[in-house]
Amino acid sequence: MDIISVAIVEDNHDIRSAMELLINGSEGYACIGAFNNAENALEKIPQLLPNVVLMDFNLPGMNGIECITRLKGSTPICNS
C-alpha cells in the first residue's frame, strides 16, 4: 500500500498536534511536516513534497491563500 504523505500548516498548537496524531494514527497516511506559519511552510514543503497540504487560511503574517499560491509556483509537482 502506498502511503499518502501530508503536511499541515496551522498556527494553533493544539489543533496542529491533534491533526498530526490523527493523520499518523490513520493507516496509509503519514504526517511528514507540521508548520505554525506560512513562512516556515514555504521554506520546507518544496523539499518534502507531500501528497497533500492541509492549510489554515487565517495564519499570522502571510495568509494561507498566499502561501498556497507561492507553493504552486515553487513546487514542481504542483505544476504538472
N, CA, C and O atoms as a Maestro MAE file, in Angstrom:
{
 s_m_m2io_version
 :::
 2.0.0
}

f_m_ct {
 s_m_title
 :::
 protein
 m_atom[320] {
  # First column is atom index #
  i_m_mmod_type
  r_m_x_coord
  r_m_y_coord
  r_m_z_coord
  i_m_residue_number
  s_m_chain_name
  s_m_pdb_residue_name
  s_m_pdb_atom_name
  i_m_atomic_number
  :::
  1 25 0.838 -1.173 0.000 1 A "MET " " N  " 7
  2 3 0.000 0.000 0.000 1 A "MET " " CA " 6
  3 2 0.889 1.245 0.000 1 A "MET " " C  " 6
  4 15 1.853 1.330 0.761 1 A "MET " " O  " 8
  5 25 0.556 2.201 -0.857 2 A "ASP " " N  " 7
  6 3 1.273 3.466 -0.875 2 A "ASP " " CA " 6
  7 2 0.825 4.336 0.297 2 A "ASP " " C  " 6
  8 15 -0.350 4.361 0.662 2 A "ASP " " O  " 8
  9 25 1.776 5.037 0.867 3 A "ILE " " N  " 7
  10 3 1.493 5.954 1.970 3 A "ILE " " CA " 6
  11 2 1.216 7.342 1.393 3 A "ILE " " C  " 6
  12 15 1.968 7.820 0.544 3 A "ILE " " O  " 8
  13 25 0.164 7.978 1.839 4 A "ILE " " N  " 7
  14 3 -0.148 9.346 1.448 4 A "ILE " " CA " 6
  15 2 0.517 10.268 2.451 4 A "ILE " " C  " 6
  16 15 0.206 10.245 3.642 4 A "ILE " " O  " 8
  17 25 1.441 11.081 1.950 5 A "SER " " N  " 7
  18 3 2.170 11.995 2.826 5 A "SER " " CA " 6
  19 2 1.416 13.315 2.936 5 A "SER " " C  " 6
  20 15 0.884 13.831 1.953 5 A "SER " " O  " 8
  21 25 1.382 13.853 4.163 6 A "VAL " " N  " 7
  22 3 0.597 15.046 4.458 6 A "VAL " " CA " 6
  23 2 1.466 16.055 5.196 6 A "VAL " " C  " 6
  24 15 2.247 15.697 6.078 6 A "VAL " " O  " 8
  25 25 1.317 17.334 4.817 7 A "ALA " " N  " 7
  26 3 1.927 18.432 5.565 7 A "ALA " " CA " 6
  27 2 0.792 19.296 6.110 7 A "ALA " " C  " 6
  28 15 -0.238 19.476 5.459 7 A "ALA " " O  " 8
  29 25 0.998 19.820 7.304 8 A "ILE " " N  " 7
  30 3 -0.005 20.651 7.979 8 A "ILE " " CA " 6
  31 2 0.578 22.044 8.182 8 A "ILE " " C  " 6
  32 15 1.728 22.199 8.592 8 A "ILE " " O  " 8
  33 25 -0.243 23.058 7.886 9 A "VAL " " N  " 7
  34 3 0.136 24.440 8.189 9 A "VAL " " CA " 6
  35 2 -1.003 25.020 9.023 9 A "VAL " " C  " 6
  36 15 -2.073 25.338 8.504 9 A "VAL " " O  " 8
  37 25 -0.754 25.151 10.319 10 A "GLU " " N  " 7
  38 3 -1.780 25.575 11.285 10 A "GLU " " CA " 6
  39 2 -1.090 26.283 12.439 10 A "GLU " " C  " 6
  40 15 -0.165 25.731 13.035 10 A "GLU " " O  " 8
  41 25 -1.522 27.499 12.765 11 A "ASP " " N  " 7
  42 3 -0.859 28.254 13.817 11 A "ASP " " CA " 6
  43 2 -1.271 27.845 15.231 11 A "ASP " " C  " 6
  44 15 -0.534 28.111 16.180 11 A "ASP " " O  " 8
  45 25 -2.416 27.214 15.392 12 A "ASN " " N  " 7
  46 3 -2.874 26.792 16.711 12 A "ASN " " CA " 6
  47 2 -2.193 25.465 17.079 12 A "ASN " " C  " 6
  48 15 -2.413 24.439 16.434 12 A "ASN " " O  " 8
  49 25 -1.372 25.508 18.118 13 A "HIS " " N  " 7
  50 3 -0.584 24.332 18.515 13 A "HIS " " CA " 6
  51 2 -1.455 23.107 18.799 13 A "HIS " " C  " 6
  52 15 -1.142 22.008 18.342 13 A "HIS " " O  " 8
  53 25 -2.535 23.284 19.542 14 A "ASP " " N  " 7
  54 3 -3.391 22.145 19.909 14 A "ASP " " CA " 6
  55 2 -4.037 21.510 18.677 14 A "ASP " " C  " 6
  56 15 -4.093 20.285 18.569 14 A "ASP " " O  " 8
  57 25 -4.516 22.322 17.766 15 A "ILE " " N  " 7
  58 3 -5.135 21.800 16.539 15 A "ILE " " CA " 6
  59 2 -4.084 21.100 15.685 15 A "ILE " " C  " 6
  60 15 -4.322 20.004 15.177 15 A "ILE " " O  " 8
  61 25 -2.920 21.734 15.525 16 A "ARG " " N  " 7
  62 3 -1.840 21.147 14.728 16 A "ARG " " CA " 6
  63 2 -1.418 19.798 15.301 16 A "ARG " " C  " 6
  64 15 -1.239 18.836 14.554 16 A "ARG " " O  " 8
  65 25 -1.262 19.721 16.602 17 A "SER " " N  " 7
  66 3 -0.860 18.461 17.250 17 A "SER " " CA " 6
  67 2 -1.927 17.386 17.100 17 A "SER " " C  " 6
  68 15 -1.612 16.224 16.841 17 A "SER " " O  " 8
  69 25 -3.190 17.775 17.261 18 A "ALA " " N  " 7
  70 3 -4.285 16.807 17.111 18 A "ALA " " CA " 6
  71 2 -4.349 16.277 15.680 18 A "ALA " " C  " 6
  72 15 -4.572 15.085 15.466 18 A "ALA " " O  " 8
  73 25 -4.157 17.152 14.713 19 A "MET " " N  " 7
  74 3 -4.174 16.714 13.313 19 A "MET " " CA " 6
  75 2 -3.018 15.762 13.027 19 A "MET " " C  " 6
  76 15 -3.189 14.762 12.330 19 A "MET " " O  " 8
  77 25 -1.847 16.072 13.563 20 A "GLU " " N  " 7
  78 3 -0.687 15.180 13.407 20 A "GLU " " CA " 6
  79 2 -0.980 13.797 13.967 20 A "GLU " " C  " 6
  80 15 -0.717 12.788 13.313 20 A "GLU " " O  " 8
  81 25 -1.524 13.751 15.180 21 A "LEU " " N  " 7
  82 3 -1.856 12.466 15.808 21 A "LEU " " CA " 6
  83 2 -2.884 11.699 14.991 21 A "LEU " " C  " 6
  84 15 -2.750 10.490 14.797 21 A "LEU " " O  " 8
  85 25 -3.900 12.390 14.516 22 A "LEU " " N  " 7
  86 3 -4.950 11.751 13.721 22 A "LEU " " CA " 6
  87 2 -4.379 11.183 12.422 22 A "LEU " " C  " 6
  88 15 -4.669 10.043 12.059 22 A "LEU " " O  " 8
  89 25 -3.584 11.963 11.737 23 A "ILE " " N  " 7
  90 3 -3.009 11.512 10.460 23 A "ILE " " CA " 6
  91 2 -2.062 10.342 10.686 23 A "ILE " " C  " 6
  92 15 -2.163 9.320 10.008 23 A "ILE " " O  " 8
  93 25 -1.144 10.486 11.636 24 A "ASN " " N  " 7
  94 3 -0.171 9.408 11.879 24 A "ASN " " CA " 6
  95 2 -0.825 8.148 12.432 24 A "ASN " " C  " 6
  96 15 -0.266 7.058 12.305 24 A "ASN " " O  " 8
  97 25 -1.987 8.279 13.038 25 A "GLY " " N  " 7
  98 3 -2.712 7.124 13.558 25 A "GLY " " CA " 6
  99 2 -3.650 6.478 12.552 25 A "GLY " " C  " 6
  100 15 -4.320 5.492 12.860 25 A "GLY " " O  " 8
  101 25 -3.694 7.037 11.350 26 A "SER " " N  " 7
  102 3 -4.570 6.504 10.298 26 A "SER " " CA " 6
  103 2 -3.758 5.680 9.317 26 A "SER " " C  " 6
  104 15 -2.754 6.151 8.783 26 A "SER " " O  " 8
  105 25 -4.186 4.467 9.085 27 A "GLU " " N  " 7
  106 3 -3.478 3.572 8.180 27 A "GLU " " CA " 6
  107 2 -3.395 4.183 6.784 27 A "GLU " " C  " 6
  108 15 -4.388 4.666 6.240 27 A "GLU " " O  " 8
  109 25 -2.203 4.152 6.222 28 A "GLY " " N  " 7
  110 3 -1.998 4.640 4.869 28 A "GLY " " CA " 6
  111 2 -1.635 6.118 4.775 28 A "GLY " " C  " 6
  112 15 -1.473 6.645 3.675 28 A "GLY " " O  " 8
  113 25 -1.505 6.791 5.916 29 A "TYR " " N  " 7
  114 3 -1.187 8.217 5.941 29 A "TYR " " CA " 6
  115 2 0.007 8.477 6.855 29 A "TYR " " C  " 6
  116 15 0.206 7.772 7.844 29 A "TYR " " O  " 8
  117 25 0.794 9.488 6.520 30 A "ALA " " N  " 7
  118 3 1.915 9.897 7.369 30 A "ALA " " CA " 6
  119 2 2.057 11.408 7.297 30 A "ALA " " C  " 6
  120 15 2.107 11.985 6.210 30 A "ALA " " O  " 8
  121 25 2.121 12.041 8.450 31 A "CYS " " N  " 7
  122 3 2.374 13.475 8.517 31 A "CYS " " CA " 6
  123 2 3.883 13.661 8.436 31 A "CYS " " C  " 6
  124 15 4.616 13.229 9.326 31 A "CYS " " O  " 8
  125 25 4.345 14.305 7.365 32 A "ILE " " N  " 7
  126 3 5.788 14.462 7.163 32 A "ILE " " CA " 6
  127 2 6.280 15.862 7.514 32 A "ILE " " C  " 6
  128 15 7.478 16.140 7.458 32 A "ILE " " O  " 8
  129 25 5.347 16.741 7.877 33 A "GLY " " N  " 7
  130 3 5.732 18.085 8.283 33 A "GLY " " CA " 6
  131 2 4.551 18.822 8.876 33 A "GLY " " C  " 6
  132 15 3.423 18.699 8.398 33 A "GLY " " O  " 8
  133 25 4.817 19.594 9.926 34 A "ALA " " N  " 7
  134 3 3.773 20.412 10.557 34 A "ALA " " CA " 6
  135 2 4.397 21.768 10.871 34 A "ALA " " C  " 6
  136 15 5.439 21.851 11.520 34 A "ALA " " O  " 8
  137 25 3.744 22.826 10.401 35 A "PHE " " N  " 7
  138 3 4.314 24.168 10.471 35 A "PHE " " CA " 6
  139 2 3.331 25.135 11.099 35 A "PHE " " C  " 6
  140 15 2.121 25.026 10.901 35 A "PHE " " O  " 8
  141 25 3.864 26.089 11.864 36 A "ASN " " N  " 7
  142 3 2.994 27.027 12.563 36 A "ASN " " CA " 6
  143 2 2.791 28.342 11.813 36 A "ASN " " C  " 6
  144 15 2.046 29.207 12.271 36 A "ASN " " O  " 8
  145 25 3.451 28.498 10.661 37 A "ASN " " N  " 7
  146 3 3.230 29.695 9.850 37 A "ASN " " CA " 6
  147 2 3.579 29.416 8.394 37 A "ASN " " C  " 6
  148 15 4.238 28.428 8.069 37 A "ASN " " O  " 8
  149 25 3.120 30.315 7.529 38 A "ALA " " N  " 7
  150 3 3.315 30.149 6.088 38 A "ALA " " CA " 6
  151 2 4.782 30.246 5.696 38 A "ALA " " C  " 6
  152 15 5.241 29.538 4.800 38 A "ALA " " O  " 8
  153 25 5.505 31.113 6.362 39 A "GLU " " N  " 7
  154 3 6.905 31.312 6.017 39 A "GLU " " CA " 6
  155 2 7.730 30.037 6.216 39 A "GLU " " C  " 6
  156 15 8.542 29.683 5.362 39 A "GLU " " O  " 8
  157 25 7.524 29.356 7.330 40 A "ASN " " N  " 7
  158 3 8.222 28.077 7.558 40 A "ASN " " CA " 6
  159 2 7.781 27.022 6.561 40 A "ASN " " C  " 6
  160 15 8.595 26.242 6.068 40 A "ASN " " O  " 8
  161 25 6.491 27.001 6.267 41 A "ALA " " N  " 7
  162 3 5.965 26.036 5.298 41 A "ALA " " CA " 6
  163 2 6.584 26.253 3.923 41 A "ALA " " C  " 6
  164 15 6.964 25.291 3.256 41 A "ALA " " O  " 8
  165 25 6.688 27.504 3.496 42 A "LEU " " N  " 7
  166 3 7.280 27.805 2.187 42 A "LEU " " CA " 6
  167 2 8.739 27.370 2.104 42 A "LEU " " C  " 6
  168 15 9.224 27.005 1.033 42 A "LEU " " O  " 8
  169 25 9.420 27.409 3.214 43 A "GLU " " N  " 7
  170 3 10.823 27.006 3.235 43 A "GLU " " CA " 6
  171 2 10.976 25.485 3.130 43 A "GLU " " C  " 6
  172 15 11.888 25.000 2.460 43 A "GLU " " O  " 8
  173 25 10.093 24.734 3.784 44 A "LYS " " N  " 7
  174 3 10.292 23.283 3.913 44 A "LYS " " CA " 6
  175 2 9.450 22.424 2.962 44 A "LYS " " C  " 6
  176 15 9.928 21.389 2.498 44 A "LYS " " O  " 8
  177 25 8.227 22.821 2.665 45 A "ILE " " N  " 7
  178 3 7.342 21.968 1.865 45 A "ILE " " CA " 6
  179 2 7.908 21.641 0.487 45 A "ILE " " C  " 6
  180 15 7.767 20.500 0.047 45 A "ILE " " O  " 8
  181 25 8.546 22.588 -0.224 46 A "PRO " " N  " 7
  182 3 9.115 22.211 -1.530 46 A "PRO " " CA " 6
  183 2 10.177 21.117 -1.447 46 A "PRO " " C  " 6
  184 15 10.403 20.403 -2.424 46 A "PRO " " O  " 8
  185 25 10.827 20.979 -0.300 47 A "GLN " " N  " 7
  186 3 11.816 19.911 -0.122 47 A "GLN " " CA " 6
  187 2 11.137 18.590 0.241 47 A "GLN " " C  " 6
  188 15 11.600 17.521 -0.158 47 A "GLN " " O  " 8
  189 25 10.043 18.665 0.996 48 A "LEU " " N  " 7
  190 3 9.356 17.461 1.472 48 A "LEU " " CA " 6
  191 2 8.465 16.832 0.402 48 A "LEU " " C  " 6
  192 15 8.325 15.610 0.354 48 A "LEU " " O  " 8
  193 25 7.863 17.655 -0.455 49 A "LEU " " N  " 7
  194 3 6.943 17.218 -1.500 49 A "LEU " " CA " 6
  195 2 5.836 16.294 -0.993 49 A "LEU " " C  " 6
  196 15 5.733 15.154 -1.446 49 A "LEU " " O  " 8
  197 25 5.017 16.762 -0.072 50 A "PRO " " N  " 7
  198 3 3.895 15.932 0.405 50 A "PRO " " CA " 6
  199 2 2.847 15.749 -0.689 50 A "PRO " " C  " 6
  200 15 2.766 16.543 -1.626 50 A "PRO " " O  " 8
  201 25 2.049 14.694 -0.558 51 A "ASN " " N  " 7
  202 3 0.931 14.481 -1.474 51 A "ASN " " CA " 6
  203 2 -0.207 15.453 -1.211 51 A "ASN " " C  " 6
  204 15 -0.931 15.840 -2.127 51 A "ASN " " O  " 8
  205 25 -0.359 15.849 0.063 52 A "VAL " " N  " 7
  206 3 -1.466 16.704 0.492 52 A "VAL " " CA " 6
  207 2 -0.932 17.762 1.455 52 A "VAL " " C  " 6
  208 15 -0.081 17.473 2.296 52 A "VAL " " O  " 8
  209 25 -1.438 18.995 1.324 53 A "VAL " " N  " 7
  210 3 -1.139 20.041 2.287 53 A "VAL " " CA " 6
  211 2 -2.460 20.508 2.883 53 A "VAL " " C  " 6
  212 15 -3.357 20.939 2.158 53 A "VAL " " O  " 8
  213 25 -2.578 20.421 4.205 54 A "LEU " " N  " 7
  214 3 -3.741 20.946 4.924 54 A "LEU " " CA " 6
  215 2 -3.358 22.334 5.414 54 A "LEU " " C  " 6
  216 15 -2.470 22.479 6.255 54 A "LEU " " O  " 8
  217 25 -4.029 23.357 4.888 55 A "MET " " N  " 7
  218 3 -3.631 24.739 5.109 55 A "MET " " CA " 6
  219 2 -4.712 25.523 5.838 55 A "MET " " C  " 6
  220 15 -5.870 25.535 5.423 55 A "MET " " O  " 8
  221 25 -4.324 26.175 6.928 56 A "ASP " " N  " 7
  222 3 -5.181 27.143 7.611 56 A "ASP " " CA " 6
  223 2 -5.105 28.439 6.806 56 A "ASP " " C  " 6
  224 15 -4.006 28.891 6.482 56 A "ASP " " O  " 8
  225 25 -6.231 29.041 6.478 57 A "PHE " " N  " 7
  226 3 -6.222 30.289 5.712 57 A "PHE " " CA " 6
  227 2 -5.916 31.494 6.586 57 A "PHE " " C  " 6
  228 15 -5.341 32.469 6.102 57 A "PHE " " O  " 8
  229 25 -6.284 31.453 7.857 58 A "ASN " " N  " 7
  230 3 -6.105 32.599 8.761 58 A "ASN " " CA " 6
  231 2 -4.842 32.439 9.584 58 A "ASN " " C  " 6
  232 15 -4.901 32.173 10.784 58 A "ASN " " O  " 8
  233 25 -3.710 32.601 8.940 59 A "LEU " " N  " 7
  234 3 -2.415 32.483 9.606 59 A "LEU " " CA " 6
  235 2 -1.884 33.867 9.951 59 A "LEU " " C  " 6
  236 15 -2.241 34.847 9.298 59 A "LEU " " O  " 8
  237 25 -1.028 33.958 10.979 60 A "PRO " " N  " 7
  238 3 -0.377 35.243 11.260 60 A "PRO " " CA " 6
  239 2 0.632 35.545 10.150 60 A "PRO " " C  " 6
  240 15 1.212 34.623 9.576 60 A "PRO " " O  " 8
  241 25 0.842 36.797 9.852 61 A "GLY " " N  " 7
  242 3 1.759 37.133 8.756 61 A "GLY " " CA " 6
  243 2 1.102 36.813 7.429 61 A "GLY " " C  " 6
  244 15 -0.017 37.253 7.165 61 A "GLY " " O  " 8
  245 25 1.786 36.051 6.594 62 A "MET " " N  " 7
  246 3 1.241 35.661 5.298 62 A "MET " " CA " 6
  247 2 0.062 34.711 5.496 62 A "MET " " C  " 6
  248 15 0.158 33.758 6.270 62 A "MET " " O  " 8
  249 25 -1.050 34.964 4.803 63 A "ASN " " N  " 7
  250 3 -2.213 34.085 4.959 63 A "ASN " " CA " 6
  251 2 -2.054 32.806 4.131 63 A "ASN " " C  " 6
  252 15 -1.162 32.698 3.289 63 A "ASN " " O  " 8
  253 25 -2.926 31.859 4.388 64 A "GLY " " N  " 7
  254 3 -2.841 30.559 3.737 64 A "GLY " " CA " 6
  255 2 -3.061 30.588 2.242 64 A "GLY " " C  " 6
  256 15 -2.475 29.780 1.521 64 A "GLY " " O  " 8
  257 25 -3.895 31.500 1.753 65 A "ILE " " N  " 7
  258 3 -4.148 31.595 0.314 65 A "ILE " " CA " 6
  259 2 -2.878 32.040 -0.412 65 A "ILE " " C  " 6
  260 15 -2.526 31.481 -1.451 65 A "ILE " " O  " 8
  261 25 -2.196 33.039 0.131 66 A "GLU " " N  " 7
  262 3 -0.938 33.496 -0.462 66 A "GLU " " CA " 6
  263 2 0.109 32.391 -0.404 66 A "GLU " " C  " 6
  264 15 0.878 32.215 -1.349 66 A "GLU " " O  " 8
  265 25 0.142 31.650 0.691 67 A "CYS " " N  " 7
  266 3 1.101 30.559 0.827 67 A "CYS " " CA " 6
  267 2 0.874 29.491 -0.244 67 A "CYS " " C  " 6
  268 15 1.830 29.025 -0.865 67 A "CYS " " O  " 8
  269 25 -0.368 29.106 -0.460 68 A "ILE " " N  " 7
  270 3 -0.685 28.105 -1.489 68 A "ILE " " CA " 6
  271 2 -0.275 28.617 -2.865 68 A "ILE " " C  " 6
  272 15 0.291 27.871 -3.664 68 A "ILE " " O  " 8
  273 25 -0.558 29.883 -3.142 69 A "THR " " N  " 7
  274 3 -0.180 30.474 -4.428 69 A "THR " " CA " 6
  275 2 1.327 30.381 -4.635 69 A "THR " " C  " 6
  276 15 1.786 30.015 -5.717 69 A "THR " " O  " 8
  277 25 2.085 30.707 -3.615 70 A "ARG " " N  " 7
  278 3 3.547 30.641 -3.722 70 A "ARG " " CA " 6
  279 2 4.049 29.203 -3.815 70 A "ARG " " C  " 6
  280 15 4.998 28.924 -4.547 70 A "ARG " " O  " 8
  281 25 3.421 28.295 -3.079 71 A "LEU " " N  " 7
  282 3 3.822 26.880 -3.166 71 A "LEU " " CA " 6
  283 2 3.602 26.331 -4.568 71 A "LEU " " C  " 6
  284 15 4.430 25.580 -5.085 71 A "LEU " " O  " 8
  285 25 2.496 26.703 -5.173 72 A "LYS " " N  " 7
  286 3 2.218 26.236 -6.542 72 A "LYS " " CA " 6
  287 2 3.308 26.666 -7.505 72 A "LYS " " C  " 6
  288 15 3.639 25.937 -8.440 72 A "LYS " " O  " 8
  289 25 3.866 27.849 -7.281 73 A "GLY " " N  " 7
  290 3 4.920 28.343 -8.154 73 A "GLY " " CA " 6
  291 2 6.286 27.766 -7.869 73 A "GLY " " C  " 6
  292 15 7.163 27.804 -8.732 73 A "GLY " " O  " 8
  293 25 6.489 27.231 -6.675 74 A "SER " " N  " 7
  294 3 7.823 26.759 -6.292 74 A "SER " " CA " 6
  295 2 7.946 25.245 -6.161 74 A "SER " " C  " 6
  296 15 9.038 24.733 -5.915 74 A "SER " " O  " 8
  297 25 6.857 24.538 -6.320 75 A "THR " " N  " 7
  298 3 6.876 23.093 -6.112 75 A "THR " " CA " 6
  299 2 6.584 22.389 -7.431 75 A "THR " " C  " 6
  300 15 5.481 22.514 -7.961 75 A "THR " " O  " 8
  301 25 7.547 21.655 -7.968 76 A "PRO " " N  " 7
  302 3 7.390 21.050 -9.290 76 A "PRO " " CA " 6
  303 2 6.133 20.177 -9.426 76 A "PRO " " C  " 6
  304 15 5.467 20.215 -10.461 76 A "PRO " " O  " 8
  305 25 5.813 19.417 -8.419 77 A "ILE " " N  " 7
  306 3 4.677 18.506 -8.520 77 A "ILE " " CA " 6
  307 2 3.359 19.245 -8.653 77 A "ILE " " C  " 6
  308 15 2.423 18.724 -9.260 77 A "ILE " " O  " 8
  309 25 3.263 20.453 -8.096 78 A "CYS " " N  " 7
  310 3 2.043 21.248 -8.190 78 A "CYS " " CA " 6
  311 2 1.836 21.813 -9.576 78 A "CYS " " C  " 6
  312 15 0.723 22.210 -9.921 78 A "CYS " " O  " 8
  313 25 2.867 21.859 -10.365 79 A "ASN " " N  " 7
  314 3 2.776 22.477 -11.682 79 A "ASN " " CA " 6
  315 2 2.547 21.475 -12.790 79 A "ASN " " C  " 6
  316 15 2.479 21.860 -13.957 79 A "ASN " " O  " 8
  317 25 2.428 20.206 -12.462 80 A "SER " " N  " 7
  318 3 2.261 19.194 -13.518 80 A "SER " " CA " 6
  319 2 0.803 18.913 -13.795 80 A "SER " " C  " 6
  320 15 0.486 18.088 -14.652 80 A "SER " " O  " 8
  :::
 }
 m_bond[319] {
  # First column is bond index #
  i_m_from
  i_m_to
  i_m_order
  :::
  1 1 2 1
  2 2 3 1
  3 3 4 2
  4 3 5 1
  5 5 6 1
  6 6 7 1
  7 7 8 2
  8 7 9 1
  9 9 10 1
  10 10 11 1
  11 11 12 2
  12 11 13 1
  13 13 14 1
  14 14 15 1
  15 15 16 2
  16 15 17 1
  17 17 18 1
  18 18 19 1
  19 19 20 2
  20 19 21 1
  21 21 22 1
  22 22 23 1
  23 23 24 2
  24 23 25 1
  25 25 26 1
  26 26 27 1
  27 27 28 2
  28 27 29 1
  29 29 30 1
  30 30 31 1
  31 31 32 2
  32 31 33 1
  33 33 34 1
  34 34 35 1
  35 35 36 2
  36 35 37 1
  37 37 38 1
  38 38 39 1
  39 39 40 2
  40 39 41 1
  41 41 42 1
  42 42 43 1
  43 43 44 2
  44 43 45 1
  45 45 46 1
  46 46 47 1
  47 47 48 2
  48 47 49 1
  49 49 50 1
  50 50 51 1
  51 51 52 2
  52 51 53 1
  53 53 54 1
  54 54 55 1
  55 55 56 2
  56 55 57 1
  57 57 58 1
  58 58 59 1
  59 59 60 2
  60 59 61 1
  61 61 62 1
  62 62 63 1
  63 63 64 2
  64 63 65 1
  65 65 66 1
  66 66 67 1
  67 67 68 2
  68 67 69 1
  69 69 70 1
  70 70 71 1
  71 71 72 2
  72 71 73 1
  73 73 74 1
  74 74 75 1
  75 75 76 2
  76 75 77 1
  77 77 78 1
  78 78 79 1
  79 79 80 2
  80 79 81 1
  81 81 82 1
  82 82 83 1
  83 83 84 2
  84 83 85 1
  85 85 86 1
  86 86 87 1
  87 87 88 2
  88 87 89 1
  89 89 90 1
  90 90 91 1
  91 91 92 2
  92 91 93 1
  93 93 94 1
  94 94 95 1
  95 95 96 2
  96 95 97 1
  97 97 98 1
  98 98 99 1
  99 99 100 2
  100 99 101 1
  101 101 102 1
  102 102 103 1
  103 103 104 2
  104 103 105 1
  105 105 106 1
  106 106 107 1
  107 107 108 2
  108 107 109 1
  109 109 110 1
  110 110 111 1
  111 111 112 2
  112 111 113 1
  113 113 114 1
  114 114 115 1
  115 115 116 2
  116 115 117 1
  117 117 118 1
  118 118 119 1
  119 119 120 2
  120 119 121 1
  121 121 122 1
  122 122 123 1
  123 123 124 2
  124 123 125 1
  125 125 126 1
  126 126 127 1
  127 127 128 2
  128 127 129 1
  129 129 130 1
  130 130 131 1
  131 131 132 2
  132 131 133 1
  133 133 134 1
  134 134 135 1
  135 135 136 2
  136 135 137 1
  137 137 138 1
  138 138 139 1
  139 139 140 2
  140 139 141 1
  141 141 142 1
  142 142 143 1
  143 143 144 2
  144 143 145 1
  145 145 146 1
  146 146 147 1
  147 147 148 2
  148 147 149 1
  149 149 150 1
  150 150 151 1
  151 151 152 2
  152 151 153 1
  153 153 154 1
  154 154 155 1
  155 155 156 2
  156 155 157 1
  157 157 158 1
  158 158 159 1
  159 159 160 2
  160 159 161 1
  161 161 162 1
  162 162 163 1
  163 163 164 2
  164 163 165 1
  165 165 166 1
  166 166 167 1
  167 167 168 2
  168 167 169 1
  169 169 170 1
  170 170 171 1
  171 171 172 2
  172 171 173 1
  173 173 174 1
  174 174 175 1
  175 175 176 2
  176 175 177 1
  177 177 178 1
  178 178 179 1
  179 179 180 2
  180 179 181 1
  181 181 182 1
  182 182 183 1
  183 183 184 2
  184 183 185 1
  185 185 186 1
  186 186 187 1
  187 187 188 2
  188 187 189 1
  189 189 190 1
  190 190 191 1
  191 191 192 2
  192 191 193 1
  193 193 194 1
  194 194 195 1
  195 195 196 2
  196 195 197 1
  197 197 198 1
  198 198 199 1
  199 199 200 2
  200 199 201 1
  201 201 202 1
  202 202 203 1
  203 203 204 2
  204 203 205 1
  205 205 206 1
  206 206 207 1
  207 207 208 2
  208 207 209 1
  209 209 210 1
  210 210 211 1
  211 211 212 2
  212 211 213 1
  213 213 214 1
  214 214 215 1
  215 215 216 2
  216 215 217 1
  217 217 218 1
  218 218 219 1
  219 219 220 2
  220 219 221 1
  221 221 222 1
  222 222 223 1
  223 223 224 2
  224 223 225 1
  225 225 226 1
  226 226 227 1
  227 227 228 2
  228 227 229 1
  229 229 230 1
  230 230 231 1
  231 231 232 2
  232 231 233 1
  233 233 234 1
  234 234 235 1
  235 235 236 2
  236 235 237 1
  237 237 238 1
  238 238 239 1
  239 239 240 2
  240 239 241 1
  241 241 242 1
  242 242 243 1
  243 243 244 2
  244 243 245 1
  245 245 246 1
  246 246 247 1
  247 247 248 2
  248 247 249 1
  249 249 250 1
  250 250 251 1
  251 251 252 2
  252 251 253 1
  253 253 254 1
  254 254 255 1
  255 255 256 2
  256 255 257 1
  257 257 258 1
  258 258 259 1
  259 259 260 2
  260 259 261 1
  261 261 262 1
  262 262 263 1
  263 263 264 2
  264 263 265 1
  265 265 266 1
  266 266 267 1
  267 267 268 2
  268 267 269 1
  269 269 270 1
  270 270 271 1
  271 271 272 2
  272 271 273 1
  273 273 274 1
  274 274 275 1
  275 275 276 2
  276 275 277 1
  277 277 278 1
  278 278 279 1
  279 279 280 2
  280 279 281 1
  281 281 282 1
  282 282 283 1
  283 283 284 2
  284 283 285 1
  285 285 286 1
  286 286 287 1
  287 287 288 2
  288 287 289 1
  289 289 290 1
  290 290 291 1
  291 291 292 2
  292 291 293 1
  293 293 294 1
  294 294 295 1
  295 295 296 2
  296 295 297 1
  297 297 298 1
  298 298 299 1
  299 299 300 2
  300 299 301 1
  301 301 302 1
  302 302 303 1
  303 303 304 2
  304 303 305 1
  305 305 306 1
  306 306 307 1
  307 307 308 2
  308 307 309 1
  309 309 310 1
  310 310 311 1
  311 311 312 2
  312 311 313 1
  313 313 314 1
  314 314 315 1
  315 315 316 2
  316 315 317 1
  317 317 318 1
  318 318 319 1
  319 319 320 2
  :::
 }
}
